[in-house]
Amino acid sequence: MRIGTLGAGSMAEALTTRWAGQGHEVMIGARHPEKGAALAGRLGPGATSGGFAEAAAFGEAVLVAVHAEAAVEVLEAAGAREGALRGRTLIDCTNAIVPGRFTLGAPMAELIAEATPGAHVVKAFNLCHVDVWRLTPPVFDGVPLGVPLCGDDPGALAAVRTLIADLGCVPLPGGPLERAPLLEATAALAIGLWLGEGADARSALPPLSHAGIEDGGQPPVPGSR
Ligand SMILES: NC(=O)c1ccc[n+]([C@@H]2O[C@H](COP(=O)([O-])OP(=O)(O)OC[C@H]3O[C@@H](n4cnc5c(N)ncnc54)[C@H](OP(=O)(O)O)[C@@H]3O)[C@@H](O)[C@H]2O)c1
């Protein structure tokens, strides 16, 4: 798959390092050419770099990997309003978490979708710290990391499921893009527990065996009875 990035920071590096290693073609899109070129150099001979518009034009899948406050501006620089990302898989890993309060500053998937007419936005990779995406593979207690993804377009979801599997992770269907705010809120809650309280956010959820699923039926909604 041809993958472009908007951003040349930690998330772009962690994810594209793994994807390039799996044989995907990567173009790093950066505002400072030397940073993009340096990252592309670290990725290996097949990787290239350019500006935001070039990376958007290159990618069948394009990863938005800039600070949340810069995302819409960067998409505009990439030509998104003019349709540069029409028909592309646009991967949104951003979190607009208010430092110290661990609340959400903006609904990122919604803002990104509004800014990119015709793109197939998929929210994913926003729940874990960048160091997790550097693990080869991310496996904890013998269980590969599950990566929830939310999106509407079947082809885009299939592409992101492939990219998740290429990290050694397991795609978890999170539903349509209208559910992406739940992923953003989950990140805020977990980061608040981890950073704010030093608590293990993972311990908040029981295993599937204790999810309250009755024989062949839907699980009851916790608290509904
Ligand atoms: N780090 C994590 O653990 C983590 C985990 C999950 C999700 N995320 C999300 O992933 C996204 C990227 O995070 P990161 O950790 O990769 O950040 P980062 O290492 O600080 O990199 C941010 C990138 O955004 C670019 N950028 C920042 N402001 C810009 C602007 N106004 N215009 C153009 N480019 C701008 C930076 O360019 P320069 O290098 O030129 O400054 C850099 O390439 C964020 O939305 C974050 O919430 C991060």
PDBQT file of the ligand as one rigid body, heavy atoms in Angstrom, charges set to zero:
ROOT
HETATM    1  N1  LIG A 301       2.698  10.618  21.177  1.00  0.00    +0.000 N 
HETATM    2  C1  LIG A 301       1.774   9.726  21.530  1.00  0.00    +0.000 C 
HETATM    3  O1  LIG A 301       1.993   8.932  22.457  1.00  0.00    +0.000 OA
HETATM    4  C2  LIG A 301       0.461   9.698  20.802  1.00  0.00    +0.000 A 
HETATM    5  C3  LIG A 301      -0.345   8.571  20.956  1.00  0.00    +0.000 A 
HETATM    6  C4  LIG A 301      -1.570   8.519  20.276  1.00  0.00    +0.000 A 
HETATM    7  C5  LIG A 301      -1.961   9.583  19.491  1.00  0.00    +0.000 A 
HETATM    8  N2  LIG A 301      -1.155  10.683  19.373  1.00  0.00    +0.000 N 
HETATM    9  C6  LIG A 301      -1.593  11.786  18.523  1.00  0.00    +0.000 C 
HETATM   10  O2  LIG A 301      -0.803  11.773  17.353  1.00  0.00    +0.000 OA
HETATM   11  C7  LIG A 301      -0.630  13.093  16.858  1.00  0.00    +0.000 C 
HETATM   12  C8  LIG A 301       0.853  13.332  16.622  1.00  0.00    +0.000 C 
HETATM   13  O3  LIG A 301       1.515  13.196  17.869  1.00  0.00    +0.000 OA
HETATM   14  P1  LIG A 301       3.095  12.990  17.949  1.00  0.00    +0.000 P 
HETATM   15  O4  LIG A 301       3.371  12.387  19.258  1.00  0.00    +0.000 OA
HETATM   16  O5  LIG A 301       3.587  12.321  16.729  1.00  0.00    +0.000 OA
HETATM   17  O6  LIG A 301       3.578  14.504  17.988  1.00  0.00    +0.000 OA
HETATM   18  P2  LIG A 301       5.029  15.082  17.672  1.00  0.00    +0.000 P 
HETATM   19  O7  LIG A 301       6.069  14.046  17.799  1.00  0.00    +0.000 OA
HETATM   20  O8  LIG A 301       5.165  16.316  18.480  1.00  0.00    +0.000 OA
HETATM   21  O9  LIG A 301       4.929  15.467  16.110  1.00  0.00    +0.000 OA
HETATM   22  C9  LIG A 301       3.982  16.404  15.715  1.00  0.00    +0.000 C 
HETATM   23  C10 LIG A 301       4.118  16.673  14.238  1.00  0.00    +0.000 C 
HETATM   24  O10 LIG A 301       3.175  17.697  13.934  1.00  0.00    +0.000 OA
HETATM   25  C11 LIG A 301       3.853  18.754  13.250  1.00  0.00    +0.000 C 
HETATM   26  N3  LIG A 301       3.198  20.016  13.566  1.00  0.00    +0.000 N 
HETATM   27  C12 LIG A 301       2.907  20.515  14.774  1.00  0.00    +0.000 A 
HETATM   28  N4  LIG A 301       2.301  21.704  14.669  1.00  0.00    +0.000 NA
HETATM   29  C13 LIG A 301       2.211  21.971  13.346  1.00  0.00    +0.000 A 
HETATM   30  C14 LIG A 301       1.671  23.030  12.591  1.00  0.00    +0.000 A 
HETATM   31  N5  LIG A 301       1.098  24.070  13.189  1.00  0.00    +0.000 N 
HETATM   32  N6  LIG A 301       1.737  22.946  11.267  1.00  0.00    +0.000 NA
HETATM   33  C15 LIG A 301       2.310  21.905  10.655  1.00  0.00    +0.000 A 
HETATM   34  N7  LIG A 301       2.827  20.837  11.325  1.00  0.00    +0.000 NA
HETATM   35  C16 LIG A 301       2.780  20.881  12.654  1.00  0.00    +0.000 A 
HETATM   36  C17 LIG A 301       5.262  18.707  13.776  1.00  0.00    +0.000 C 
HETATM   37  O11 LIG A 301       6.105  19.376  12.879  1.00  0.00    +0.000 OA
HETATM   38  P3  LIG A 301       7.551  19.880  13.334  1.00  0.00    +0.000 P 
HETATM   39  O12 LIG A 301       8.347  18.636  13.614  1.00  0.00    +0.000 OA
HETATM   40  O13 LIG A 301       8.002  20.641  12.163  1.00  0.00    +0.000 OA
HETATM   41  O14 LIG A 301       7.342  20.703  14.563  1.00  0.00    +0.000 OA
HETATM   42  C18 LIG A 301       5.491  17.197  13.820  1.00  0.00    +0.000 C 
HETATM   43  O15 LIG A 301       5.794  16.708  12.530  1.00  0.00    +0.000 OA
HETATM   44  C19 LIG A 301      -1.239  14.039  17.894  1.00  0.00    +0.000 C 
HETATM   45  O16 LIG A 301      -2.493  14.476  17.443  1.00  0.00    +0.000 OA
HETATM   46  C20 LIG A 301      -1.399  13.157  19.134  1.00  0.00    +0.000 C 
HETATM   47  O17 LIG A 301      -2.520  13.525  19.912  1.00  0.00    +0.000 OA
HETATM   48  C21 LIG A 301       0.061  10.754  19.995  1.00  0.00    +0.000 A 
ENDROOT
TORSDOF 0
